[in-house]
């Protein structure tokens, strides 16, 4: 992924699950993993990666084309309650410099905050779904038509 923009997501308490989506000239590449080595190995392949990417193309395109510029007009409203989970969602540019850090915000305020919050929630859910293969059977498959 060196030299390419990517979004990285991780969540956990005693160990982390993570997902990463990289954009390159051929499209998008999806990765996931865990630091929880005590978990037994599980199959985590997507049923059809191409259709999964196509069904989430609007969210992915927004992430890489608009998120960094849209966030400049937003102000994060911080979480006040203690959360025992460590949580990260970071967009990096092609130089591996963070251009957006989710900041554990409850939501964002600012111009077009309704659309921004909807899109960031879709992205967060997409990244969680990718990071947690064992939960996929209980969660709807992310796609751009989900509200």
Backbone torsions as a table, in degrees:
resi	resn	phi	psi	omega
1	UNK	NA	-3.1	-179.1
2	UNK	-57.6	131.0	179.0
3	UNK	82.6	8.0	-179.5
4	UNK	-125.3	146.2	174.9
5	UNK	-68.8	146.6	177.3
6	UNK	-153.5	157.3	174.6
7	UNK	-114.8	134.0	-177.4
8	UNK	-121.7	134.8	-180.0
9	UNK	-130.0	137.0	171.7
10	UNK	-146.7	149.8	178.0
11	UNK	-150.6	144.9	177.1
12	UNK	170.1	178.8	178.0
13	UNK	-129.4	-68.9	172.9
14	UNK	-105.9	79.3	-172.5
15	UNK	107.9	165.3	-174.7
16	UNK	-128.0	146.9	162.9
17	UNK	-109.6	148.1	-175.3
18	UNK	-146.1	159.3	172.2
19	UNK	-141.8	155.4	-177.9
20	UNK	-145.4	134.7	173.9
21	UNK	-123.3	126.7	-178.5
22	UNK	-114.2	141.5	176.7
23	UNK	-108.9	129.7	174.5
24	UNK	-134.5	-172.7	-174.6
25	UNK	-66.4	-20.4	-179.4
26	UNK	-95.2	-7.8	-179.7
27	UNK	138.0	-136.5	-176.8
28	UNK	-117.0	144.6	175.2
29	UNK	-119.7	137.0	-176.1
30	UNK	-117.9	134.0	177.6
31	UNK	-134.2	153.0	172.0
32	UNK	-152.5	163.2	179.8
33	UNK	-174.6	-171.1	-178.8
34	UNK	-150.2	154.5	170.2
35	UNK	-101.0	4.3	-179.5
36	UNK	-89.0	78.9	-174.2
37	UNK	-68.9	-14.5	178.4
38	UNK	-74.2	-14.1	177.4
39	UNK	-71.6	138.5	175.5
40	UNK	-68.1	152.3	-179.2
41	UNK	-63.0	139.5	178.0
42	UNK	-137.1	150.5	178.8
43	UNK	-71.2	126.0	-176.5
44	UNK	-126.5	15.3	178.3
45	UNK	-69.8	147.2	173.0
46	UNK	-75.2	149.2	-179.6
47	UNK	-61.0	-45.1	179.9
48	UNK	-146.5	96.6	-174.1
49	UNK	-60.1	-41.6	-178.2
50	UNK	-63.4	-45.1	179.4
51	UNK	-71.0	-32.4	176.3
52	UNK	-61.3	-46.8	178.1
53	UNK	-63.5	-43.4	179.6
54	UNK	-62.5	-40.1	-179.7
55	UNK	-70.2	-15.8	179.6
56	UNK	-117.8	17.3	-175.4
57	UNK	-59.3	-39.8	-179.1
58	UNK	-63.2	-46.0	178.7
59	UNK	-64.1	-44.3	-179.6
60	UNK	-65.6	-42.6	179.1
61	UNK	-62.8	-44.5	178.0
62	UNK	-60.2	-41.9	-178.7
63	UNK	-58.5	-48.8	-174.4
64	UNK	-87.0	-24.2	-176.3
65	UNK	-100.0	-28.0	-170.5
66	UNK	-126.5	-21.8	-173.0
67	UNK	-58.0	-47.7	-176.1
68	UNK	-65.0	-35.9	178.4
69	UNK	-78.2	-36.1	179.9
70	UNK	-67.0	-33.6	-176.6
71	UNK	-67.8	-21.7	179.0
72	UNK	-66.7	-21.2	179.1
73	UNK	-97.3	2.5	-174.6
74	UNK	-111.4	152.5	174.4
75	UNK	-123.8	123.8	-179.9
76	UNK	-72.2	138.0	172.9
77	UNK	-100.0	110.7	-170.2
78	UNK	-69.7	151.5	174.2
79	UNK	-71.6	129.7	-179.6
80	UNK	-93.8	-30.5	-178.1
81	UNK	-81.1	149.3	176.4
82	UNK	-68.5	135.1	176.7
83	UNK	-123.8	117.6	-177.1
84	UNK	-71.8	-9.9	179.9
85	UNK	-89.1	136.2	170.9
86	UNK	-83.1	134.2	-172.7
87	UNK	-140.3	130.5	177.1
88	UNK	-137.9	138.9	169.9
89	UNK	-142.2	111.2	-173.0
90	UNK	-132.6	133.9	172.7
91	UNK	-102.0	125.5	178.9
92	UNK	-110.1	145.5	175.0
93	UNK	-85.6	-175.5	-176.1
94	UNK	-65.9	-13.7	177.2
95	UNK	-96.8	9.2	-176.9
96	UNK	63.8	30.9	176.4
97	UNK	-101.0	129.1	178.7
98	UNK	-64.1	127.6	176.7
99	UNK	-110.6	-11.6	173.7
100	UNK	-152.9	130.8	174.6
101	UNK	-126.6	124.9	-172.9
102	UNK	-59.4	-30.4	175.1
103	UNK	66.1	18.9	177.2
104	UNK	55.0	33.4	-178.3
105	UNK	-75.7	151.6	173.8
106	UNK	-75.4	-43.8	175.4
107	UNK	-163.8	177.5	-179.9
108	UNK	-117.7	144.7	174.7
109	UNK	-114.5	156.1	-179.1
110	UNK	139.4	-176.3	-179.2
111	UNK	-64.1	134.0	-178.8
112	UNK	60.8	32.7	-178.3
113	UNK	-65.7	-28.2	179.7
114	UNK	-62.3	-50.9	178.9
115	UNK	-65.5	-43.1	-179.4
116	UNK	-60.0	-48.1	-179.5
117	UNK	-63.7	-38.8	177.1
118	UNK	-62.5	-46.1	-178.6
119	UNK	-67.1	-41.5	-179.0
120	UNK	-68.7	-33.6	175.5
121	UNK	-67.0	-39.7	176.6
122	UNK	-62.9	-42.7	178.7
123	UNK	-64.1	-44.8	179.7
124	UNK	-60.4	-43.4	179.0
125	UNK	-65.5	-43.5	177.8
126	UNK	-56.9	-46.5	-178.0
127	UNK	-68.4	-38.2	176.4
128	UNK	-63.5	-45.6	-179.3
129	UNK	-59.7	-41.3	178.1
130	UNK	-67.2	-37.5	-176.1
131	UNK	-74.6	-22.6	-172.4
132	UNK	-118.0	74.6	-178.0
133	UNK	-58.7	-33.3	-177.9
134	UNK	-69.5	-20.0	-179.9
135	UNK	-92.2	-10.1	-174.2
136	UNK	-58.9	-33.1	-178.7
137	UNK	-66.2	-21.2	-178.3
138	UNK	-102.1	-3.7	-175.1
139	UNK	-118.4	147.1	174.2
140	UNK	-67.0	145.7	178.1
141	UNK	-67.8	128.5	179.8
142	UNK	-62.5	140.1	171.2
143	UNK	-159.6	162.1	-173.1
144	UNK	-67.9	-9.0	178.0
145	UNK	-89.7	-11.4	177.9
146	UNK	-66.0	139.2	178.3
147	UNK	-86.0	NA	NA
